[in-house]
Amino acid sequence: MALGKDYATQDCSIARALEVVGERWTLLIVRDALYGVRRYNDFLVHLGIPRAVLAARLQALTTVGVLEKRRYQDSPPRDEYVLTERGIALWPTLRSLGLWRREQFSETQLRHFRHADCGTELGPYGECPACGIVVPVPDVEMTAGPGLDPDPANPVSRALFAPRRLLQPLEADPV
């Protein structure tokens, strides 16, 4: 029996959420957008995703309001993809998935996420233990951890190696 394309028979919020973000590339695109990736070619280079799949995923995420398409150049026309509030709301889910992987499979930490105001490592729910608040996504600073390749091959990974706040637009040097 072939696997269906939706979960229409499932009366479950998780199944309905998977209809939006359950395709294998979707959460990686959202992750990259949280990291500041906005341009089609930067997603392409960083993810190694087929062009047709990337185009379809960006269109789907735009249609459901996770991303917003914005023109940044008129001639030739070029657009960037910016997370909406709906997309930013996926941060706790992505953070939890990353922590789960690291804790359950004893993985070396790839990235640190800190409260930019005080430098404290975030707790498991995105809270700052020092300040006693859940840190808003724009106030999260991401730095390289010991498990991250210090000399990545592509310009997007190199740009993401430097400390940066989430959602800050990425400026990757060309290859």
C-alpha positions as CSV (number, residue, x, y, z in Angstrom):
1,M,0.0,0.0,0.0
2,A,1.4,3.4,-1.0
3,L,2.0,6.0,1.7
4,G,-0.6,8.8,1.4
5,K,0.3,12.5,1.0
6,D,-1.7,13.7,3.9
7,Y,-3.2,12.5,7.3
8,A,-6.8,13.2,6.5
9,T,-8.0,10.2,8.5
10,Q,-6.0,11.2,11.6
11,D,-7.9,13.2,14.2
12,C,-4.7,14.6,15.7
13,S,-3.0,18.0,15.9
14,I,0.4,16.4,15.4
15,A,-0.8,14.8,12.2
16,R,-2.2,18.1,11.0
17,A,1.0,19.9,11.8
18,L,3.0,17.3,9.8
19,E,0.9,18.2,6.8
20,V,2.6,21.6,7.0
21,V,6.1,20.8,8.2
22,G,6.4,17.0,7.9
23,E,8.2,16.8,4.5
24,R,11.9,15.9,5.1
25,W,13.4,19.2,3.9
26,T,10.8,21.6,5.4
27,L,12.1,21.9,8.9
28,L,15.7,22.3,7.6
29,I,14.5,25.2,5.4
30,V,12.8,26.7,8.5
31,R,16.0,26.1,10.6
32,D,18.1,27.9,8.0
33,A,15.6,30.8,7.9
34,L,15.9,31.1,11.6
35,Y,19.7,31.2,11.2
36,G,19.2,34.1,8.8
37,V,19.3,32.4,5.4
38,R,16.9,34.2,3.1
39,R,18.0,33.8,-0.5
40,Y,17.1,30.9,-2.8
41,N,20.7,30.2,-3.8
42,D,21.9,30.3,-0.1
43,F,19.3,27.7,0.8
44,L,20.4,25.6,-2.2
45,V,24.1,25.8,-1.4
46,H,23.7,25.1,2.4
47,L,21.2,22.3,2.2
48,G,22.3,20.5,-1.0
49,I,18.6,20.2,-1.9
50,P,17.4,19.6,-5.4
51,R,16.2,22.8,-7.1
52,A,12.7,21.6,-7.8
53,V,12.2,20.4,-4.2
54,L,13.5,23.7,-2.8
55,A,11.2,25.7,-5.1
56,A,8.2,23.5,-4.1
57,R,9.0,23.7,-0.4
58,L,9.5,27.5,-0.5
59,Q,6.2,27.9,-2.3
60,A,4.4,25.6,0.1
61,L,5.8,27.4,3.2
62,T,4.8,30.8,1.6
63,T,1.3,29.5,0.9
64,V,0.7,28.4,4.5
65,G,2.2,31.6,5.9
66,V,5.4,30.2,7.4
67,L,7.5,32.3,5.1
68,E,6.9,35.6,3.3
69,K,8.4,36.3,-0.1
70,R,10.0,39.7,-0.4
71,R,11.5,41.3,-3.5
72,Y,15.1,42.5,-2.8
73,Q,16.2,43.2,-6.4
74,D,14.1,44.4,-9.4
75,S,16.5,43.8,-12.3
76,P,16.7,40.9,-12.6
77,P,13.9,40.2,-10.2
78,R,15.0,38.4,-7.1
79,D,13.2,37.5,-3.9
80,E,14.1,36.5,-0.4
81,Y,12.2,34.4,2.0
82,V,11.6,35.7,5.5
83,L,10.0,33.9,8.4
84,T,6.7,35.2,9.6
85,E,5.5,35.0,13.2
86,R,4.0,31.6,12.3
87,G,7.5,30.4,11.1
88,I,9.3,31.9,14.1
89,A,6.9,30.0,16.4
90,L,8.6,26.8,15.1
91,W,11.8,27.7,17.0
92,P,10.9,25.7,20.2
93,T,10.1,22.7,18.1
94,L,13.4,22.8,16.2
95,R,15.3,23.5,19.4
96,S,13.7,20.5,21.1
97,L,14.5,18.2,18.1
98,G,18.2,19.3,18.2
99,L,18.4,18.7,22.0
100,W,16.6,15.3,21.7
101,R,19.2,14.2,19.1
102,R,22.2,15.3,21.2
103,E,20.9,13.8,24.4
104,Q,19.6,10.5,23.1
105,F,22.5,9.8,20.8
106,S,25.3,11.4,22.8
107,E,26.2,13.8,20.0
108,T,28.8,16.5,20.4
109,Q,27.2,19.9,20.6
110,L,27.2,21.5,17.2
111,R,25.9,25.0,18.2
112,H,25.4,26.9,21.3
113,F,22.3,29.1,21.8
114,R,22.7,31.9,24.3
115,H,20.8,34.9,25.6
116,A,22.5,37.7,23.7
117,D,21.9,40.2,26.6
118,C,23.8,38.2,29.2
119,G,25.6,35.4,27.4
120,T,24.0,32.6,29.4
121,E,23.4,29.3,27.5
122,L,19.6,28.8,27.0
123,G,17.8,26.1,29.0
124,P,15.9,23.3,27.2
125,Y,12.8,25.4,26.7
126,G,14.6,28.5,25.4
127,E,14.7,30.1,28.8
128,C,17.6,32.1,30.2
129,P,18.5,30.6,33.6
130,A,20.2,33.8,34.7
131,C,17.5,36.2,33.7
132,G,14.5,34.0,34.4
133,I,12.8,34.7,31.1
134,V,12.0,32.9,27.9
135,V,14.3,34.6,25.4
136,P,12.6,36.1,22.3
137,V,14.1,34.5,19.1
138,P,15.8,37.8,17.9
139,D,17.6,37.9,21.3
140,V,19.1,34.4,20.8
141,E,22.8,34.3,19.8
142,M,24.1,31.3,18.0
143,T,27.8,30.3,18.2
144,A,29.7,27.3,16.9
145,G,30.1,24.3,19.2
146,P,32.9,21.8,19.4
147,G,31.2,19.4,17.0
148,L,30.9,21.9,14.1
149,D,33.4,21.7,11.3
150,P,35.7,24.8,11.8
151,D,36.5,24.9,8.0
152,P,33.3,24.3,6.1
153,A,33.3,24.0,2.4
154,N,30.4,26.3,1.4
155,P,30.1,30.0,1.9
156,V,26.8,29.8,3.8
157,S,28.3,27.4,6.4
158,R,31.3,29.6,6.7
159,A,29.1,32.6,7.4
160,L,27.0,30.6,9.9
161,F,30.2,29.6,11.8
162,A,30.6,33.2,13.1
163,P,28.6,34.2,16.2
164,R,25.3,35.7,15.1
165,R,21.8,36.4,16.3
166,L,18.9,34.3,15.0
167,L,16.9,36.0,12.2
168,Q,19.7,38.3,11.4
169,P,20.0,38.3,7.6
170,L,22.9,36.2,6.4
171,E,25.5,37.8,4.2
172,A,27.4,34.9,2.7
173,D,30.5,35.6,0.6
174,P,30.3,34.1,-2.9
175,V,32.2,30.9,-3.6
